[in-house]
C-alpha cells in the first residue's frame, strides 16, 4: 500500500518568486500536491541569481532556487504575451489553487485580475502574498509599497524587541519576514479548501508580510496593552534570567523566565540564598531585582565553567538552557540527524542538503528531495499532460515566445 500524502491530487499553480511564496508552495509539494512553478522564459525566478552558487560546466545555480524548489515541476510562461495568458488560463481552469506574490495590481495590469480568474474557475483558491496586503479583503493603505524580509521585520515592530540589551534594534538572521507569511498562507489555503468542500466556491486569500510578523510579535503587543509600556531589549517582561551568558569557552543561553525555574537555577548554582533577595515577581515589578542580585551571581557562576558543564548541570536540574550553536554544529548535531531534518536535493548531479520538515505525522512520508531543474525544464511535458496540447500547438507557443 502506497504511503499517504495529505495533499495528493491537488494542483497548485505557483507564480511566486524569491522566498515568501516559494517556501509555502514547497511545503505543499512536500505534502503531495502537484505544484507547477511558472517562471518567465529565460531568466526564471530572480531567486536563481541569489548566492551562494553551485557551479557547473554550463553555469551556476543559485541558493534561492535550491532552498525552495524541491518536489516542484518547472514550466515557463510569458504572461505578457496573449498566447502565454491564454495558456495560463487553460491551466487555471484545471487548478485547485493559484499562488502569487506580485505587488498588488500586477495581475490586473496583465489582464488576469480576480474577475478573469474567477470566470475561468469559480472553485479556484487564489493565494496572494504581499508586503502590506492587497486591499481586496481588508483595507491596505500601503498596498503598492514593495517589501522584503528586512522591511517586514522593521515595520512589524519585531526589530525593536530583537538584539542585545543596550544595543540597537537587530535583524533576525533567518528570513522570517518571508517564511512566516509562507506558513500563514499554507494555513489560510487549507482553511479555504475546507470552506470549498462546504460551499463549492473558491476564495481570495491574502497574507501581508508585515501582518504576519506583527502577529508573531504578539507578546510585545499584549504587554503594551496591559502596562502601557513598550517592551525593549533591556526589559522583555521576564521574571528571571532569560538571555545569553558567556561561559569559559563559549556562549550559552539560560531561560529561567518564571519563579519555579529561577528557584531550580538558584539551587543548581549553589546559591539558594539568592531566593530570599529576589522573591517571586508581583504587581510591583520586583523582578527588577534580577539585575541587582541574580544576574551578577549567575554570570560569575557561568563564566567560571566550560559551556558543556553549564548545560549539563542546569539541564539535570530542569532549567531550560542550550549551547549557542553555529550552523555547522546544527547540521552535524545528533538532534538534527535523529529528527531527519535534512533533505538532500539533486542539483546538476550534485547532492545539496536543505532543511526538511519539522512536522512528524504518523503514517505520512517525510519529503524526498527530487531534482532542481532549469526554468521550463518540463514545459512541453506539462502542456501535453495537463492540457493535451500537441506538438504543433507547443511549437506555436515557443515561436511566439510564450514558453
C-alpha positions as CSV (number, residue, x, y, z in Angstrom):
1,X,0.0,0.0,0.0
2,X,1.4,3.4,-1.0
3,X,2.1,5.8,1.8
4,X,-0.5,8.5,2.3
5,X,0.3,12.0,1.2
6,X,-2.1,14.6,2.7
7,X,-2.4,16.8,-0.4
8,X,-2.2,14.2,-3.2
9,X,-4.5,15.2,-6.1
10,X,-4.3,18.9,-5.6
11,X,-3.0,21.0,-8.5
12,X,-1.3,24.3,-7.5
13,X,0.0,26.9,-9.9
14,X,2.9,28.7,-8.4
15,X,3.7,32.2,-9.8
16,X,5.6,33.2,-6.6
17,X,9.2,34.4,-6.6
18,X,12.1,34.8,-4.2
19,X,11.1,33.3,-0.8
20,X,7.8,34.1,0.8
21,X,5.6,32.2,-1.7
22,X,8.1,29.6,-2.8
23,X,8.6,28.4,0.8
24,X,4.9,27.8,1.2
25,X,4.4,26.1,-2.1
26,X,7.4,23.9,-1.4
27,X,5.6,22.7,1.8
28,X,2.5,21.9,-0.4
29,X,4.7,19.9,-2.8
30,X,6.3,18.1,0.1
31,X,2.8,17.0,1.2
32,X,2.0,15.5,-2.2
33,X,0.4,18.4,-4.1
34,X,1.4,18.8,-7.8
35,X,3.0,22.2,-7.7
36,X,3.8,23.8,-11.1
37,X,6.4,26.5,-10.7
38,X,5.7,29.0,-13.5
39,X,8.6,31.2,-14.4
40,X,9.4,33.8,-17.0
41,X,11.2,32.3,-20.1
42,X,14.9,32.6,-20.0
43,X,15.8,34.1,-16.6
44,X,13.3,32.4,-14.4
45,X,12.7,33.2,-10.8
46,X,15.1,36.0,-9.6
47,X,16.0,33.7,-6.7
48,X,18.0,31.7,-9.2
49,X,20.5,34.6,-9.1
50,X,20.9,34.6,-5.3
51,X,24.3,33.5,-3.9
52,X,25.9,31.3,-2.9
53,X,26.0,29.3,-6.1
54,X,26.6,25.7,-7.1
55,X,28.9,26.0,-10.1
56,X,28.6,23.5,-13.0
57,X,30.0,23.4,-16.6
58,X,27.1,25.2,-18.1
59,X,26.8,27.9,-15.5
60,X,25.6,28.3,-11.9
61,X,22.5,27.5,-9.8
62,X,21.7,30.0,-7.1
63,X,20.8,29.1,-3.5
64,X,17.4,30.8,-3.7
65,X,16.0,28.1,-6.1
66,X,17.8,25.3,-4.3
67,X,16.3,26.2,-0.9
68,X,12.7,26.2,-2.1
69,X,12.5,24.3,-5.4
70,X,12.2,20.7,-4.3
71,X,9.4,18.5,-5.5
72,X,8.1,21.1,-7.9
73,X,7.6,20.8,-11.7
74,X,9.0,23.6,-13.9
75,X,7.1,25.4,-16.6
76,X,7.8,28.8,-18.3
77,X,5.1,31.2,-19.5
78,X,5.3,34.7,-20.7
79,X,2.2,36.3,-19.2
80,X,2.8,39.5,-21.2
81,X,2.0,37.7,-24.4
82,X,-1.6,36.8,-25.4
83,X,-0.6,33.2,-26.1
84,X,1.0,32.9,-22.6
85,X,-2.0,34.4,-20.9
86,X,-4.4,32.1,-22.8
87,X,-2.3,29.0,-21.8
88,X,-2.2,30.2,-18.2
89,X,-6.0,30.5,-18.1
90,X,-6.2,27.0,-19.5
91,X,-4.2,25.9,-16.5
92,X,-6.3,27.9,-14.1
93,X,-9.4,26.0,-15.3
94,X,-7.8,22.8,-14.0
95,X,-6.1,24.1,-10.9
96,X,-7.2,24.0,-7.2
97,X,-5.1,26.9,-6.2
98,X,-3.0,29.7,-7.6
99,X,-0.2,31.3,-5.5
100,X,1.4,34.7,-6.4
101,X,3.4,37.3,-4.5
102,X,3.3,40.2,-7.0
103,X,2.9,43.8,-5.9
104,X,-0.9,44.2,-5.8
105,X,-2.4,45.2,-9.1
106,X,0.1,43.3,-11.2
107,X,-2.2,40.6,-12.4
108,X,-4.9,43.2,-13.2
109,X,-2.5,45.0,-15.4
110,X,-1.8,41.7,-17.2
111,X,-5.5,41.2,-17.8
112,X,-5.6,38.4,-15.3
113,X,-7.4,40.1,-12.4
114,X,-9.7,38.4,-9.9
115,X,-12.8,38.6,-12.1
116,X,-11.0,36.9,-15.0
117,X,-9.6,34.2,-12.8
118,X,-13.0,33.6,-11.1
119,X,-14.7,33.3,-14.5
120,X,-12.2,30.7,-15.6
121,X,-12.5,28.7,-12.4
122,X,-15.1,29.6,-9.7
123,X,-13.5,26.9,-7.4
124,X,-10.0,28.4,-7.5
125,X,-8.3,29.3,-4.3
126,X,-6.2,32.4,-5.1
127,X,-3.5,33.0,-2.5
128,X,-1.8,36.4,-2.7
129,X,1.2,37.3,-0.5
130,X,2.4,40.9,-0.5
131,X,4.2,43.4,1.8
132,X,1.2,45.2,3.2
133,X,-1.9,43.4,1.8
134,X,-3.8,43.9,-1.4
135,X,-6.8,45.8,-0.1
136,X,-9.2,43.2,-1.5
137,X,-10.3,41.5,1.7
138,X,-9.3,44.3,4.2
139,X,-8.1,47.9,3.7
140,X,-4.4,48.2,2.9
141,X,-3.1,51.8,3.0
142,X,0.4,50.8,1.8
143,X,-0.7,48.2,-0.7
144,X,1.5,49.4,-3.5
145,X,4.7,49.5,-1.4
146,X,7.2,46.7,-2.1
147,X,8.6,44.8,0.8
148,X,11.2,42.2,1.5
149,X,12.1,40.3,4.7
150,X,14.1,43.2,6.3
151,X,11.2,45.7,5.7
152,X,8.7,43.3,7.3
153,X,10.9,42.8,10.3
154,X,11.2,46.6,10.8
155,X,7.6,47.6,10.0
156,X,6.1,44.9,12.3
157,X,7.9,46.1,15.4
158,X,9.9,42.9,15.6
159,X,13.3,44.5,15.2
160,X,12.6,46.9,18.1
161,X,12.5,44.0,20.5
162,X,15.3,42.0,18.9
163,X,19.0,42.3,19.8
164,X,21.2,42.6,22.9
165,X,20.3,44.8,25.9
166,X,21.7,48.2,25.4
167,X,22.3,47.6,21.7
168,X,20.5,48.8,18.5
169,X,17.5,47.0,17.0
170,X,18.6,43.8,15.3
171,X,17.6,41.9,12.3
172,X,16.7,38.2,12.9
173,X,19.2,36.1,10.9
174,X,16.6,33.9,9.3
175,X,14.4,35.4,6.6
176,X,11.3,35.2,8.9
177,X,9.7,38.1,7.0
178,X,9.4,35.6,4.1
179,X,9.0,32.3,5.9
180,X,6.3,33.2,8.4
181,X,3.9,34.7,5.7
182,X,4.5,31.5,3.7
183,X,3.4,29.4,6.7
184,X,0.3,31.5,7.3
185,X,-0.5,31.3,3.6
186,X,-0.4,27.5,3.7
187,X,-2.8,27.6,6.7
188,X,-5.1,30.0,5.0
189,X,-5.2,27.9,1.8
190,X,-6.1,24.8,3.8
191,X,-8.9,26.8,5.6
192,X,-10.2,28.0,2.2
193,X,-10.1,24.4,0.8
194,X,-12.2,23.2,3.8
195,X,-14.7,26.0,3.1
196,X,-14.8,25.0,-0.6
197,X,-15.8,21.5,0.5
198,X,-18.8,23.0,2.2
199,X,-19.8,25.7,-0.4
200,X,-18.2,24.6,-3.7
201,X,-16.8,28.1,-4.1
202,X,-13.2,29.3,-4.3
203,X,-11.8,32.2,-2.2
204,X,-9.3,35.0,-2.5
205,X,-6.8,34.7,0.3
206,X,-4.3,37.5,1.2
207,X,-1.4,37.4,3.6
208,X,0.6,40.5,4.2
209,X,4.3,40.0,5.3
210,X,4.1,42.9,7.8
211,X,0.8,41.5,9.3
212,X,2.4,38.0,9.6
213,X,5.4,39.3,11.6
214,X,3.2,41.6,13.7
215,X,1.1,38.5,14.6
216,X,4.2,36.7,16.0
217,X,5.2,39.9,17.8
218,X,2.1,39.3,20.0
219,X,3.9,39.3,23.3
220,X,5.0,42.9,22.9
221,X,1.5,43.9,21.9
222,X,-0.1,42.2,24.9
223,X,2.5,43.7,27.3
224,X,1.8,47.2,25.9
225,X,-1.9,46.7,26.2
226,X,-1.6,45.6,29.8
227,X,1.0,48.1,31.1
228,X,1.2,50.9,28.6
229,X,4.9,50.2,28.4
230,X,6.8,49.2,25.3
231,X,9.0,46.1,25.5
232,X,12.6,46.8,24.8
233,X,15.8,44.9,24.5
234,X,16.5,45.9,28.1
235,X,13.2,44.8,29.6
236,X,11.4,41.8,27.9
237,X,9.0,41.1,30.7
238,X,10.6,38.0,32.1
239,X,10.6,37.2,35.8
240,X,14.1,35.9,35.9
241,X,17.3,35.1,34.0
242,X,16.5,34.9,30.3
243,X,19.3,35.5,27.9
244,X,22.8,34.8,26.6
245,X,25.6,34.2,29.1
246,X,29.4,33.7,28.5
247,X,30.9,30.5,29.8
248,X,34.6,29.9,30.0
249,X,34.8,28.8,26.3
250,X,31.6,29.9,24.5
251,X,28.1,31.3,24.8
252,X,25.1,29.6,26.3
253,X,21.5,30.7,26.8
254,X,19.6,30.2,30.0
255,X,15.8,30.6,30.1
256,X,14.7,30.7,33.7
257,X,11.8,33.0,33.0
258,X,9.3,32.1,35.7
259,X,9.7,31.8,39.5
260,X,9.8,28.0,39.7
261,X,12.6,27.9,37.1
262,X,14.5,30.6,39.0
263,X,14.2,28.5,42.1
264,X,15.7,25.5,40.4
265,X,18.5,27.6,38.9
266,X,19.5,29.2,42.2
267,X,19.8,25.8,43.8
268,X,21.7,24.4,40.9
269,X,24.4,27.0,41.1
270,X,24.7,26.6,44.8
271,X,23.1,29.9,45.7
272,X,19.7,29.2,47.3
273,X,20.3,32.3,49.5
274,X,19.5,34.4,46.4
275,X,15.9,33.4,46.6
276,X,15.4,35.5,49.8
277,X,16.8,38.5,47.9
278,X,14.8,38.1,44.8
279,X,11.3,36.8,45.6
280,X,8.7,35.8,43.0
281,X,7.5,38.8,40.9
282,X,4.3,40.5,41.8
283,X,2.4,43.6,40.5
284,X,5.1,45.9,41.9
285,X,7.6,44.6,39.4
286,X,10.0,43.1,41.9
287,X,11.6,41.0,39.1
288,X,13.9,44.1,38.6
289,X,15.9,42.6,41.5
290,X,17.3,40.2,38.8
291,X,19.6,42.9,37.5
292,X,20.7,43.9,41.0
293,X,21.1,40.5,42.7
294,X,20.6,37.5,40.5
295,X,22.4,38.4,37.3
296,X,25.9,39.1,38.8
297,X,25.9,35.8,40.7
298,X,24.7,33.8,37.7
299,X,27.2,35.4,35.4
300,X,30.0,34.7,37.8
301,X,29.0,31.0,38.1
302,X,28.6,30.6,34.3
303,X,31.9,32.3,33.4
304,X,33.9,30.1,35.7
305,X,32.9,26.9,33.9
306,X,33.0,25.4,30.4
307,X,29.8,25.7,28.5
308,X,29.2,21.9,28.3
309,X,29.3,21.7,32.1
310,X,26.9,24.6,32.5
311,X,24.4,23.0,30.1
312,X,24.8,19.6,31.8
313,X,24.3,20.9,35.3
314,X,21.4,23.1,34.5
315,X,19.7,20.6,32.3
316,X,19.9,18.0,35.0
317,X,18.2,20.5,37.3
318,X,15.4,21.0,34.9
319,X,16.4,24.5,33.8
320,X,16.0,25.3,30.1
321,X,19.4,26.1,28.5
322,X,21.5,25.3,25.5
323,X,24.8,26.0,23.7
324,X,24.6,28.7,21.1
325,X,25.3,26.5,18.1
326,X,26.9,27.6,14.8
327,X,25.3,26.4,11.6
328,X,27.9,23.7,11.1
329,X,27.2,22.3,14.5
330,X,23.5,22.4,13.8
331,X,23.9,20.4,10.6
332,X,26.1,17.8,12.3
333,X,24.2,17.7,15.6
334,X,22.7,14.4,17.0
335,X,19.3,16.1,17.2
336,X,19.3,17.2,13.6
337,X,20.3,13.8,12.3
338,X,18.0,11.9,14.6
339,X,15.0,14.1,13.7
340,X,15.7,13.7,10.0
341,X,15.7,17.5,9.5
342,X,17.9,17.4,6.4
343,X,16.6,16.7,2.9
344,X,19.1,16.3,0.0
345,X,18.1,17.6,-3.4
346,X,19.8,16.9,-6.7
347,X,21.3,19.9,-8.5
348,X,23.2,19.3,-11.7
349,X,24.2,15.9,-10.4
350,X,25.3,17.2,-7.0
351,X,23.6,16.4,-3.8
352,X,22.8,19.5,-1.6
353,X,21.4,19.4,1.9
354,X,18.3,21.6,2.6
355,X,16.1,21.8,5.6
356,X,13.2,19.4,5.6
357,X,10.0,19.1,7.7
358,X,9.9,20.0,11.3
359,X,6.5,18.2,11.4
360,X,6.3,14.5,12.1
361,X,2.9,12.9,11.2
362,X,2.2,9.3,11.8
363,X,1.9,7.3,8.6
364,X,2.9,10.3,6.4
365,X,6.2,10.1,4.5
366,X,8.6,13.0,5.0
367,X,9.7,14.8,1.9
368,X,12.2,13.4,-0.6
369,X,14.4,15.9,-2.3
370,X,13.9,15.4,-6.0
371,X,15.8,17.5,-8.6
372,X,16.1,21.2,-9.0
373,X,15.6,21.9,-12.7
374,X,16.3,24.8,-15.1
375,X,13.4,27.2,-15.9
376,X,10.8,25.4,-18.1
377,X,12.5,22.0,-18.0
378,X,9.1,20.3,-18.1
379,X,7.2,22.9,-20.1
380,X,6.4,20.6,-23.1
381,X,5.6,17.6,-20.9
382,X,3.3,19.5,-18.6
383,X,1.4,21.1,-21.5
384,X,0.8,17.7,-23.0
385,X,0.0,16.1,-19.7
386,X,-2.3,18.7,-18.2
387,X,-3.8,20.5,-21.2
388,X,-3.5,17.9,-24.0
389,X,-1.5,20.3,-26.3
390,X,0.0,18.6,-29.3
391,X,3.5,19.2,-30.7
392,X,2.2,21.7,-33.3
393,X,0.5,23.9,-30.7
394,X,3.5,23.8,-28.4
395,X,5.7,24.8,-31.4
396,X,3.5,27.8,-32.0
397,X,3.8,28.8,-28.4
398,X,7.5,28.5,-28.5
399,X,7.8,30.5,-31.7
400,X,5.7,33.3,-30.1
401,X,8.0,33.4,-27.1
402,X,5.1,32.3,-24.8
403,X,7.0,29.5,-23.2
